[in-house]
């Protein structure tokens, strides 16, 4: 089915599970959820679609569990779209789901394609460049209707209880880095952290999908100090880097996020590593390096997804198999 049609000069790449679903196209949340439901219905014995919680606007946050190896208690957690405007993380997550199920790679997954559902909806309906969630700021004497729109929402990746309020976050609600009033104040963060906490002895690796910068990273984000597992992390990242480059010829940077990109506090990755004790916690910044940035053209969806899956397979060889 692959590459038999073209739109605007670009090949169409169909799902291996749902032959009419095009994987190299951006989709609003209704079509993302339809894909998840249709995939779960096709493989009901080993695929489970479930809700991990609800957003501020009461939308469900969907996760899909893929049991490729029921005899193994361990899982690989992957999350996308913490920041609403990072659309390529959603398409990449859907491709990973497609490949994980189709290939039957002997690893179990829990994948949350869209964590920031309200924000993602807002990027489709009002503001393509929106980043935060959509909880109104209520700490001001001014009514929410008098506040500038930018003062709505919290940066979900500054809301975890790890160096909360430190460098690379903001106490200003009108900042795009606003950390929130306290750790875990946001329903989306509570939903993810509750599931991760409950499964912490069974989750062997986590990967948060972000864009952009072309960087595969490990802890720490909140400091440039190296972790005790730095050598292990770098060995894994070098394997990923090589596999990604072999896929499409693109060389991603690798290393601790705080020293390779910028310092940031309250990150999910650091919280997973330090507070849950999960050694293999990573974050990838997908394409590109800033020419298109968050408005990545659709012709970049497929190579981004395929090279990310190549990196994931390399990581699995290192950590699971």
Secondary structure as UniProt FT lines:
FT   TURN            2..3
FT   STRAND          6..7
FT   TURN            8..9
FT   STRAND          10..11
FT   TURN            19..20
FT   HELIX           29..42
FT   TURN            43..46
FT   STRAND          47..54
FT   TURN            56..57
FT   STRAND          60..66
FT   TURN            70..71
FT   STRAND          75..79
FT   TURN            84..85
FT   HELIX           87..103
FT   STRAND          108..112
FT   HELIX           117..125
FT   TURN            128..129
FT   TURN            144..146
FT   HELIX           149..151
FT   HELIX           156..158
FT   TURN            164..165
FT   TURN            167..168
FT   TURN            173..174
FT   TURN            176..177
FT   TURN            183..184
FT   HELIX           187..198
FT   TURN            199..202
FT   STRAND          203..211
FT   STRAND          215..218
FT   TURN            228..229
FT   HELIX           230..248
FT   STRAND          253..256
FT   HELIX           257..260
FT   HELIX           268..275
FT   STRAND          280..286
FT   TURN            293..294
FT   HELIX           298..300
FT   HELIX           301..319
//
